[in-house]
């Protein structure tokens, strides 16, 4: 049985009654069977886990003011202008459609101009707007509409523009927040215009996506226009996605923000970042360098890094040594995967990603040989992401 209203097994009906009794004391936005079944489906009808989930969510809602956030919260101007999202049209079954034009997302610009608190509140506000729209449509149509279709446009997705790790870190937190507080609200996710790097991107973020949501992801290929129209009619699609709607233009900009580069006028005046707790710290003495060594034993492993410095810049490079060569080598004796270059990591974190095509020792070089007067405090987070596995925190060898 599907676990939806009207399609419950005997065991699921019993679980629903037990769930109602377990949260009898809890104030929730709604109390309908449809609403409660979303929490049960998210936890595979384990009543205890569903109860824990909904109680934690109600605490979150109270803390962030979710019940009134649509009316009470005003997003910063930079989000109104540059966040590439929107709500427009309906799918074949009358469910709302949410757009996320991630290819136009300026990750660095948003990180330098929007507080994390505002990113969370803006996401909650959008989710609540969609919930309200579902309730309105349910009342008008006389049927249950409690979730929405999402179109994710990945055109122009690139490592350089989008793999900015401070923002990726926040995005992962937002994904976790959504799944924890809006279970089963996503009907399907249709990915269009996915570039060749999409599998790598998905490998990074999939660990933060609920298993039920993963099953709803549809990656449309070269025939993405035809794939979209399997779920949404042309008169409900913007012209730029193969539909017929212009509101007032091909992108339906009255409803969908395509996004753009964040103007520098929105940047925080103080860009110095406070190191996160999970970062390690090393002091690079004046006139010296530090090598952080990571052993890779599976081809295709991804190295990702985030580096901050206090007050001054630092040189960064990535080098390769054959398997077993743990002794320190001069930079000229190693193969340069990314040659050393000075980074203004005291202004904005140095972040990046590299896919290891061969096994061996990969060396992150923190270079301060050019400075004969100042030691540098360097905070770093370097992780290995193995193909199709969880992110691994791997101890580094420092020399």
C-alpha positions as CSV (number, residue, x, y, z in Angstrom):
1,X,0.0,0.0,0.0
2,X,1.2,3.5,-0.8
3,X,0.7,5.0,2.7
4,X,-1.6,7.8,1.4
5,X,-5.1,8.6,2.5
6,X,-7.4,5.9,1.1
7,X,-4.6,3.5,0.4
8,X,-3.5,2.2,3.8
9,X,-2.8,-1.3,4.9
10,X,-4.2,-2.5,8.2
11,X,-0.7,-2.0,9.8
12,X,-0.5,1.5,8.5
13,X,-3.9,2.4,9.8
14,X,-2.9,1.1,13.2
15,X,0.3,3.1,13.0
16,X,-1.7,6.3,12.2
17,X,-3.9,5.9,15.2
18,X,-0.9,5.2,17.4
19,X,0.8,8.3,16.0
20,X,-2.2,10.5,16.7
21,X,-2.3,9.3,20.3
22,X,1.5,9.8,20.8
23,X,1.4,13.4,19.7
24,X,-2.0,14.3,21.2
25,X,-0.3,17.0,23.4
26,X,1.5,18.5,20.5
27,X,0.4,21.7,18.7
28,X,0.8,21.2,14.9
29,X,-0.1,23.4,11.9
30,X,-2.6,20.8,10.8
31,X,-4.1,17.6,12.2
32,X,-5.5,15.9,9.1
33,X,-4.7,12.3,8.2
34,X,-2.9,13.5,5.1
35,X,-0.6,15.8,7.1
36,X,0.2,13.2,9.7
37,X,0.8,10.5,7.1
38,X,3.6,12.5,5.6
39,X,5.6,12.2,8.8
40,X,4.9,8.5,9.0
41,X,5.9,7.8,5.4
42,X,9.1,9.8,6.0
43,X,10.0,7.3,8.7
44,X,8.6,4.2,7.1
45,X,5.7,4.1,9.5
46,X,7.9,3.7,12.5
47,X,5.7,5.6,15.0
48,X,8.5,6.3,17.5
49,X,10.8,7.8,14.8
50,X,7.9,9.8,13.3
51,X,7.1,11.2,16.7
52,X,10.7,12.3,17.4
53,X,10.8,13.9,13.9
54,X,7.6,15.9,14.3
55,X,8.4,17.0,17.8
56,X,11.8,18.3,16.7
57,X,10.2,20.0,13.8
58,X,7.6,21.8,16.0
59,X,10.5,23.1,18.1
60,X,12.2,24.4,15.0
61,X,9.0,26.0,13.7
62,X,8.5,27.8,17.0
63,X,12.0,29.0,17.1
64,X,12.1,30.4,13.6
65,X,8.5,31.7,13.6
66,X,7.3,29.5,10.7
67,X,3.6,30.0,11.3
68,X,3.8,33.7,10.4
69,X,7.1,33.9,8.5
70,X,5.4,34.6,5.1
71,X,3.9,37.8,6.5
72,X,6.5,38.8,9.1
73,X,9.8,38.1,7.4
74,X,11.2,40.4,4.6
75,X,14.1,38.8,2.8
76,X,17.2,41.0,2.2
77,X,17.2,43.0,-1.1
78,X,20.0,40.9,-2.5
79,X,18.0,37.7,-2.2
80,X,15.0,39.4,-3.9
81,X,17.3,40.5,-6.7
82,X,19.7,37.6,-7.2
83,X,18.2,34.3,-5.8
84,X,17.3,32.2,-8.8
85,X,14.0,30.7,-7.7
86,X,10.3,31.0,-8.3
87,X,6.8,29.5,-8.2
88,X,4.9,29.2,-11.4
89,X,2.2,27.0,-13.0
90,X,1.0,23.5,-12.1
91,X,1.9,19.9,-13.1
92,X,-0.6,17.6,-14.9
93,X,-2.2,16.7,-11.5
94,X,-2.7,20.3,-10.4
95,X,0.3,20.5,-8.0
96,X,2.4,23.7,-7.9
97,X,5.7,23.9,-9.6
98,X,8.8,25.4,-7.9
99,X,11.8,26.5,-10.0
100,X,15.4,26.5,-9.0
101,X,17.7,27.9,-11.7
102,X,20.9,26.8,-9.9
103,X,23.1,27.4,-13.0
104,X,22.8,31.1,-12.4
105,X,23.5,31.0,-8.7
106,X,26.3,33.2,-7.6
107,X,27.6,31.2,-4.7
108,X,30.5,33.4,-3.7
109,X,28.5,36.6,-4.1
110,X,25.6,35.3,-1.9
111,X,28.0,34.0,0.7
112,X,29.7,37.4,0.9
113,X,26.4,39.3,1.2
114,X,23.7,37.2,3.0
115,X,23.8,35.9,6.5
116,X,23.2,32.2,7.0
117,X,20.2,33.1,9.2
118,X,18.6,34.9,6.3
119,X,19.2,32.0,3.9
120,X,17.5,29.6,6.3
121,X,14.5,32.0,6.9
122,X,14.2,32.6,3.1
123,X,14.0,28.9,2.5
124,X,11.4,28.4,5.2
125,X,9.4,31.3,3.9
126,X,9.4,29.8,0.4
127,X,8.3,26.4,1.7
128,X,5.5,28.0,3.8
129,X,4.3,29.9,0.7
130,X,4.2,26.6,-1.2
131,X,2.3,24.9,1.7
132,X,-0.2,27.8,1.7
133,X,-0.6,27.5,-2.1
134,X,-1.2,23.7,-1.8
135,X,-3.9,24.4,0.9
136,X,-5.6,27.0,-1.3
137,X,-5.6,24.6,-4.3
138,X,-6.9,21.8,-2.2
139,X,-9.8,23.9,-1.1
140,X,-10.6,25.1,-4.6
141,X,-10.3,21.7,-6.3
142,X,-11.9,19.6,-3.5
143,X,-9.0,17.2,-3.4
144,X,-5.8,16.7,-1.4
145,X,-2.8,18.7,-2.8
146,X,-0.1,18.7,-0.3
147,X,3.2,18.6,-2.3
148,X,4.8,20.2,-5.3
149,X,7.0,19.4,-8.3
150,X,10.4,21.0,-8.6
151,X,12.3,21.9,-11.7
152,X,16.0,22.2,-11.3
153,X,17.7,24.0,-14.2
154,X,21.5,23.2,-14.2
155,X,22.5,25.1,-17.3
156,X,25.9,26.7,-16.8
157,X,26.7,24.6,-13.7
158,X,30.5,24.6,-13.2
159,X,33.1,23.8,-10.5
160,X,34.5,27.3,-10.6
161,X,31.1,29.0,-10.0
162,X,29.3,26.6,-7.8
163,X,31.8,24.5,-5.9
164,X,32.4,27.2,-3.4
165,X,32.6,25.1,-0.2
166,X,31.4,27.5,2.4
167,X,28.2,27.9,0.3
168,X,28.0,24.1,-0.4
169,X,28.3,23.5,3.3
170,X,25.3,25.8,4.0
171,X,23.3,24.3,1.1
172,X,23.8,20.9,2.6
173,X,22.4,22.2,5.9
174,X,19.4,23.7,4.1
175,X,18.7,20.3,2.4
176,X,18.8,18.6,5.8
177,X,16.6,21.3,7.3
178,X,14.0,20.9,4.5
179,X,13.8,17.1,4.8
180,X,13.5,17.3,8.6
181,X,10.7,19.9,8.5
182,X,8.8,19.4,5.3
183,X,8.8,15.6,4.8
184,X,7.1,14.2,1.6
185,X,6.4,17.8,0.4
186,X,8.5,17.3,-2.7
187,X,6.5,15.3,-5.3
188,X,9.3,15.0,-7.8
189,X,12.5,16.8,-8.8
190,X,13.1,17.1,-12.6
191,X,16.7,18.0,-13.4
192,X,17.2,19.6,-16.8
193,X,20.2,20.7,-18.8
194,X,22.5,18.7,-16.5
195,X,26.2,19.1,-17.6
196,X,28.8,16.3,-17.6
197,X,29.9,17.3,-14.1
198,X,26.5,16.5,-12.6
199,X,27.4,13.0,-11.3
200,X,30.2,14.5,-9.3
201,X,28.0,17.3,-8.0
202,X,25.3,14.7,-7.0
203,X,27.9,12.5,-5.3
204,X,28.8,15.4,-3.0
205,X,25.3,16.5,-2.0
206,X,23.4,13.2,-2.1
207,X,24.5,12.4,1.5
208,X,22.3,15.2,2.7
209,X,19.2,14.2,0.8
210,X,16.6,12.0,2.3
211,X,16.3,8.5,0.7
212,X,12.7,9.1,-0.2
213,X,13.6,12.3,-2.0
214,X,16.4,10.6,-3.9
215,X,13.8,8.2,-5.4
216,X,11.9,11.2,-6.7
217,X,14.7,12.7,-8.7
218,X,14.3,12.5,-12.5
219,X,17.4,13.5,-14.5
220,X,16.2,14.4,-18.0
221,X,18.7,13.8,-20.8
222,X,19.1,15.6,-24.1
223,X,15.3,15.3,-24.7
224,X,14.6,17.3,-21.5
225,X,11.8,19.3,-23.2
226,X,9.9,16.2,-24.0
227,X,10.6,14.8,-20.5
228,X,9.2,17.9,-18.9
229,X,6.0,17.7,-20.8
230,X,5.4,14.3,-19.5
231,X,4.6,16.0,-16.2
232,X,3.7,19.6,-17.1
233,X,1.8,20.8,-20.1
234,X,3.3,23.5,-22.4
235,X,0.7,26.1,-21.3
236,X,2.1,25.7,-17.7
237,X,5.8,26.0,-18.8
238,X,7.9,29.1,-19.5
239,X,8.8,29.5,-23.1
240,X,12.5,29.1,-22.3
241,X,11.9,25.6,-21.1
242,X,9.9,24.6,-24.2
243,X,6.5,25.8,-23.0
244,X,4.3,28.5,-24.4
245,X,4.0,30.9,-21.5
246,X,5.4,34.4,-21.5
247,X,4.9,36.4,-18.3
248,X,5.8,38.9,-19.7
249,X,8.9,37.3,-21.3
250,X,10.3,33.8,-22.1
251,X,11.5,33.3,-18.6
252,X,8.3,34.3,-17.0
253,X,10.2,36.8,-14.9
254,X,7.0,38.0,-13.2
255,X,7.2,34.8,-11.2
256,X,10.6,33.2,-11.7
257,X,13.9,35.0,-10.8
258,X,16.6,33.7,-13.2
259,X,19.3,35.0,-10.9
260,X,22.4,36.9,-11.6
261,X,25.8,37.8,-10.2
262,X,25.6,39.6,-6.9
263,X,26.6,43.3,-7.2
264,X,29.5,44.2,-5.0
265,X,27.4,46.9,-3.3
266,X,25.7,44.1,-1.3
267,X,29.0,42.6,0.0
268,X,29.6,42.7,3.7
269,X,32.2,45.4,4.6
270,X,34.0,42.9,6.8
271,X,34.7,39.7,4.9
272,X,37.0,38.0,7.5
273,X,35.4,34.6,8.3
274,X,35.5,33.0,11.7
275,X,36.9,29.5,11.4
276,X,34.4,26.8,11.9
277,X,34.8,24.3,14.8
278,X,35.5,21.3,12.6
279,X,38.6,23.0,11.1
280,X,42.1,22.1,12.0
281,X,44.8,24.8,12.5
282,X,48.5,24.9,11.6
283,X,51.0,27.7,11.9
284,X,53.2,28.1,8.8
285,X,56.4,29.8,10.0
286,X,57.9,32.7,8.0
287,X,59.9,31.6,5.0
288,X,58.6,28.0,5.2
289,X,55.9,25.8,3.8
290,X,53.7,23.0,5.3
291,X,52.7,19.8,3.4
292,X,49.5,18.0,4.3
293,X,49.6,14.5,2.8
294,X,46.5,12.4,1.9
295,X,46.7,8.8,0.7
296,X,44.3,8.0,-2.1
297,X,43.8,4.3,-2.8
298,X,40.7,4.5,-5.0
299,X,40.8,6.2,-8.5
300,X,38.1,8.8,-8.8
301,X,38.3,9.9,-5.2
302,X,37.6,13.6,-4.8
303,X,39.7,15.9,-2.6
304,X,37.8,19.0,-1.4
305,X,39.3,21.8,0.6
306,X,38.4,25.0,2.5
307,X,41.3,27.2,3.8
308,X,41.1,30.3,5.9
309,X,44.0,32.4,7.2
310,X,44.0,35.0,9.9
311,X,45.0,38.5,8.7
312,X,47.3,37.5,5.8
313,X,47.4,35.5,2.6
314,X,48.9,32.1,2.0
315,X,50.2,30.1,-1.0
316,X,48.2,27.0,-2.0
317,X,49.0,24.2,-4.3
318,X,48.1,20.5,-4.8
319,X,50.8,17.9,-5.7
320,X,51.1,14.2,-6.4
321,X,53.6,11.5,-5.3
322,X,53.5,7.8,-6.2
323,X,52.0,5.3,-3.7
324,X,54.1,4.8,-0.5
325,X,56.3,8.0,-0.9
326,X,55.4,9.5,2.5
327,X,58.8,11.2,2.9
328,X,58.8,15.0,2.3
329,X,59.9,15.9,-1.1
330,X,60.9,19.3,-2.6
331,X,58.1,20.9,-4.6
332,X,60.1,20.4,-7.7
333,X,60.3,16.7,-7.1
334,X,56.5,16.2,-7.1
335,X,53.9,16.4,-9.9
336,X,52.0,19.7,-9.8
337,X,48.3,19.0,-10.1
338,X,47.6,22.6,-9.1
339,X,50.7,24.8,-9.0
340,X,51.2,26.9,-5.9
341,X,49.6,30.3,-6.1
342,X,49.1,33.0,-3.4
343,X,45.5,33.2,-2.2
344,X,43.8,36.0,-0.3
345,X,42.2,33.5,2.1
346,X,42.1,36.1,4.8
347,X,39.5,37.9,2.7
348,X,37.5,35.0,1.4
349,X,38.1,31.3,2.0
350,X,40.0,29.4,-0.6
351,X,37.9,26.4,-1.6
352,X,38.0,23.8,-4.4
353,X,37.7,20.3,-5.5
354,X,40.0,17.9,-7.4
355,X,39.2,14.4,-8.8
356,X,42.1,12.0,-8.4
357,X,42.6,9.9,-11.5
358,X,45.3,7.8,-10.0
359,X,46.2,6.3,-6.6
360,X,49.0,7.7,-4.5
361,X,49.9,10.5,-2.1
362,X,48.3,13.9,-2.7
363,X,50.0,16.8,-1.0
364,X,48.3,20.1,-0.1
365,X,51.0,22.7,0.1
366,X,50.6,25.7,2.3
367,X,53.3,28.1,1.2
368,X,54.7,31.0,3.2
369,X,58.2,31.0,1.7
370,X,57.7,34.4,0.2
371,X,57.2,36.0,3.7
372,X,60.3,36.6,5.7
373,X,58.6,38.6,8.5
374,X,55.3,36.9,9.3
375,X,54.1,33.5,10.3
376,X,50.6,32.6,9.2
377,X,47.8,30.9,11.1
378,X,46.0,28.6,8.7
379,X,42.6,27.0,9.4
380,X,41.8,24.2,7.0
381,X,39.2,21.5,6.3
382,X,40.3,18.9,3.8
383,X,38.2,15.8,3.1
384,X,38.3,12.8,0.8
385,X,35.1,11.8,-0.9
386,X,35.3,8.3,-2.3
387,X,33.1,7.4,-5.3
388,X,29.6,6.4,-4.2
389,X,30.5,6.4,-0.5
390,X,30.2,8.8,2.4
391,X,32.5,11.7,3.0
392,X,35.5,10.5,4.9
393,X,37.4,12.6,7.5
394,X,41.0,11.4,6.8
395,X,43.8,12.3,9.2
396,X,46.5,14.2,7.4
397,X,50.2,13.7,7.7
398,X,51.9,17.1,8.2
399,X,55.5,17.8,7.5
